[in-house]
Amino acid sequence: MKQHPILVAGGGIAGVAAALAAAVSGRDALVFERAAAFEEVGAGLQLGPNAVKALQRIGAWDEVSAIATAPPAIILRDAVSGRTVRHVHLAGAFESLFGAPYRVAHRAHLHGALLAAAAKHPSITIRGGCAVEDIQQNVDGVSLTLQNGETHAGDVLIAADGMRSGIRQKVWPGSASIFAGQIIYRTLIDMPSALEDGNCVNLWMGSGFHCVHYPVGREARLNIVLTAHEGQLTDDIIDQCCPQLQDLLAMPKSWLPWEARHVPALESWVKGRVALLGDAAHGTVPYFAQGSAMALEDAALLADLLRDAGTLPVNFAHLNKRMPRVAAVHQASVRQGKIYSAKGPVAAARNLVLRMMPDRQFLTQLAWLYKNA
Ligand SMILES: Cc1cc2nc3c(=O)[nH]c(=O)nc-3n(C[C@H](O)[C@H](O)[C@H](O)COP(=O)(O)OP(=O)(O)OC[C@H]3O[C@@H](n4cnc5c(N)ncnc54)[C@H](O)[C@@H]3O)c2cc1C
């Protein structure tokens, strides 16, 4: 019996990963992306070992590893004193404990690598400039209507239309994303020649703010992300920093502000033949650097479900098995944001604990996240 394609609304990281999941399990996928062209939007993304394993499962790791950068370490520093609080080596014990490497990439390069992997599958069609305006479903199937009036039928529809998903808000009323209270300033600059440890992921923990920077791309650009509370001025933050960080933060000519938001917890990511994936399902604040990783993990599970179902209807409710893990990532993201921006005695205690913790213990506490995928 001929199967209808899997319809995907949204051609970001989650949408293209969902199409790859369909392709590696022998299904056709039809992706509709609102943007006419895929632009160089966004900045850097960290890909922990769990993200790498998910990329391997959907058959995109070769393309992604070709564009990704391998930072030798994550360095945690006090933004006010400038002192290094902890140095986490990312090769050796880290990689063998978690079974995959740690990488960083420009978001557009990651997206481009996923598109390159998708281009190898004739069963995937991706159409830009196609905003999904409406969806309908019944017991036999699902269909979507584009802004230009076209309609398309499918077996199931994956809504991968991002944090502010229109499909989620239509099918799950009252699920608008929530502002978390912080503004994230992002920028990309040429790698400063004298920047100490510029090839590493550097996390500067401040008093009411934090800053992360790491290199992306072959042409050695530096991705800088500064997280502040709403109303806090970047100049006031820079004044509080140690000279080394002050010098760096004075370099960018402009910053792109971004509201930190999260999607309220839903009872299910599936309603009938419609399933939410990626940020549309569980977008969260980025302080644990796991948003894309969770989207890629969703897609890896989707591939398993489609493969197991064969020609039978897929039980998408199994996607909800990921809810406890995704909820734990959300809680960890919120908690990490507070820890990285802690003030006074709490910041001093944080630094002490991070400095004293044995390496093995530091890594073991990350096993729940990085070992599984
Ligand atoms: C500052 C910052 C730093 C981050 N750092 C990390 C990190 O280090 N590691 C990590 O893993 N994650 C990180 N994230 C999170 C990560 O960027 C997101 O989780 C991820 O990109 C979400 O992908 P997505 O495809 O679900 O959503 P999106 O990227 O939002 O894609 C949704 C797509 O759907 C399209 N669309 C929307 N509506 C429609 C419609 N009606 N019809 C058709 N198409 C539509 C949009 O145009 C878009 O292309 C970070 C996020 C931020 C803000």
The ligand as an SDF file (V2000), in Angstrom:
LIG
                    3D

 53 58  0  0  0  0  0  0  0  0999 V2000
   21.6380   32.4400   22.2660 C   0  0  0  0  0  0  0  0  0  0  0  0
   21.3040   31.0110   21.9830 C   0  0  0  0  0  0  0  0  0  0  0  0
   22.3030   30.0610   22.1050 C   0  0  0  0  0  0  0  0  0  0  0  0
   22.0100   28.7220   21.8790 C   0  0  0  0  0  0  0  0  0  0  0  0
   23.0150   27.8200   22.0410 N   0  0  0  0  0  0  0  0  0  0  0  0
   22.7540   26.5110   21.8320 C   0  0  0  0  0  0  0  0  0  0  0  0
   23.7960   25.5550   21.9380 C   0  0  0  0  0  0  0  0  0  0  0  0
   24.9440   25.8850   22.2450 O   0  0  0  0  0  0  0  0  0  0  0  0
   23.5160   24.2340   21.7130 N   0  0  0  0  0  0  0  0  0  0  0  0
   22.2430   23.8280   21.3540 C   0  0  0  0  0  0  0  0  0  0  0  0
   22.0460   22.6120   21.1530 O   0  0  0  0  0  0  0  0  0  0  0  0
   21.2220   24.7310   21.2240 N   0  0  0  0  0  0  0  0  0  0  0  0
   21.4420   26.0440   21.4580 C   0  0  0  0  0  0  0  0  0  0  0  0
   20.4460   26.9600   21.3130 N   0  0  0  0  0  0  0  0  0  0  0  0
   19.0950   26.4960   20.9570 C   0  0  0  0  0  0  0  0  0  0  0  0
   18.9370   26.2100   19.4740 C   0  0  0  0  0  0  0  0  0  0  0  0
   19.3030   27.3220   18.6900 O   0  0  0  0  0  0  0  0  0  0  0  0
   17.4820   25.8410   19.2000 C   0  0  0  0  0  0  0  0  0  0  0  0
   17.0200   24.9150   20.1580 O   0  0  0  0  0  0  0  0  0  0  0  0
   17.3430   25.1970   17.8360 C   0  0  0  0  0  0  0  0  0  0  0  0
   17.9160   25.9910   16.8190 O   0  0  0  0  0  0  0  0  0  0  0  0
   15.8510   24.9890   17.5300 C   0  0  0  0  0  0  0  0  0  0  0  0
   15.6800   24.5060   16.2590 O   0  0  0  0  0  0  0  0  0  0  0  0
   14.2050   24.3430   15.6780 P   0  0  0  0  0  0  0  0  0  0  0  0
   14.3790   23.8320   14.3030 O   0  0  0  0  0  0  0  0  0  0  0  0
   13.3570   23.5550   16.6400 O   0  0  0  0  0  0  0  0  0  0  0  0
   13.5830   25.8030   15.6760 O   0  0  0  0  0  0  0  0  0  0  0  0
   13.9670   27.0600   14.7410 P   0  0  0  0  0  0  0  0  0  0  0  0
   15.4140   27.1450   14.5470 O   0  0  0  0  0  0  0  0  0  0  0  0
   13.2470   28.2210   15.3170 O   0  0  0  0  0  0  0  0  0  0  0  0
   13.3230   26.6850   13.3290 O   0  0  0  0  0  0  0  0  0  0  0  0
   11.9320   26.7770   13.0780 C   0  0  0  0  0  0  0  0  0  0  0  0
   11.7520   26.9790   11.5830 C   0  0  0  0  0  0  0  0  0  0  0  0
   10.3620   26.9570   11.2880 O   0  0  0  0  0  0  0  0  0  0  0  0
   10.0770   27.9920   10.3360 C   0  0  0  0  0  0  0  0  0  0  0  0
    8.6630   28.3250   10.4580 N   0  0  0  0  0  0  0  0  0  0  0  0
    8.0410   28.9710   11.4770 C   0  0  0  0  0  0  0  0  0  0  0  0
    6.7260   29.0780   11.2270 N   0  0  0  0  0  0  0  0  0  0  0  0
    6.5040   28.4730   10.0330 C   0  0  0  0  0  0  0  0  0  0  0  0
    5.3410   28.2470    9.2370 C   0  0  0  0  0  0  0  0  0  0  0  0
    4.1330   28.6790    9.6110 N   0  0  0  0  0  0  0  0  0  0  0  0
    5.4540   27.5830    8.0550 N   0  0  0  0  0  0  0  0  0  0  0  0
    6.6890   27.1210    7.6390 C   0  0  0  0  0  0  0  0  0  0  0  0
    7.8360   27.3230    8.3590 N   0  0  0  0  0  0  0  0  0  0  0  0
    7.7290   27.9780    9.5420 C   0  0  0  0  0  0  0  0  0  0  0  0
   11.0310   29.1110   10.7290 C   0  0  0  0  0  0  0  0  0  0  0  0
   11.2410   30.0070    9.6420 O   0  0  0  0  0  0  0  0  0  0  0  0
   12.2840   28.3380   11.0960 C   0  0  0  0  0  0  0  0  0  0  0  0
   13.1320   28.1220    9.9790 O   0  0  0  0  0  0  0  0  0  0  0  0
   20.7010   28.3210   21.5120 C   0  0  0  0  0  0  0  0  0  0  0  0
   19.6940   29.2710   21.3620 C   0  0  0  0  0  0  0  0  0  0  0  0
   19.9910   30.6090   21.5990 C   0  0  0  0  0  0  0  0  0  0  0  0
   18.9000   31.6300   21.4560 C   0  0  0  0  0  0  0  0  0  0  0  0
  1  2  1  0
  2  3  1  0
  2 52  2  0
  3  4  2  0
  4  5  1  0
  4 50  1  0
  5  6  2  0
  6  7  1  0
  6 13  1  0
  7  8  2  0
  7  9  1  0
  9 10  1  0
 10 11  2  0
 10 12  1  0
 12 13  2  0
 13 14  1  0
 14 15  1  0
 14 50  1  0
 15 16  1  0
 16 17  1  0
 16 18  1  0
 18 19  1  0
 18 20  1  0
 20 21  1  0
 20 22  1  0
 22 23  1  0
 23 24  1  0
 24 25  2  0
 24 26  1  0
 24 27  1  0
 27 28  1  0
 28 29  2  0
 28 30  1  0
 28 31  1  0
 31 32  1  0
 32 33  1  0
 33 34  1  0
 33 48  1  0
 34 35  1  0
 35 36  1  0
 35 46  1  0
 36 37  1  0
 36 45  1  0
 37 38  2  0
 38 39  1  0
 39 40  1  0
 39 45  2  0
 40 41  1  0
 40 42  2  0
 42 43  1  0
 43 44  2  0
 44 45  1  0
 46 47  1  0
 46 48  1  0
 48 49  1  0
 50 51  2  0
 51 52  1  0
 52 53  1  0
M  END
$$$$
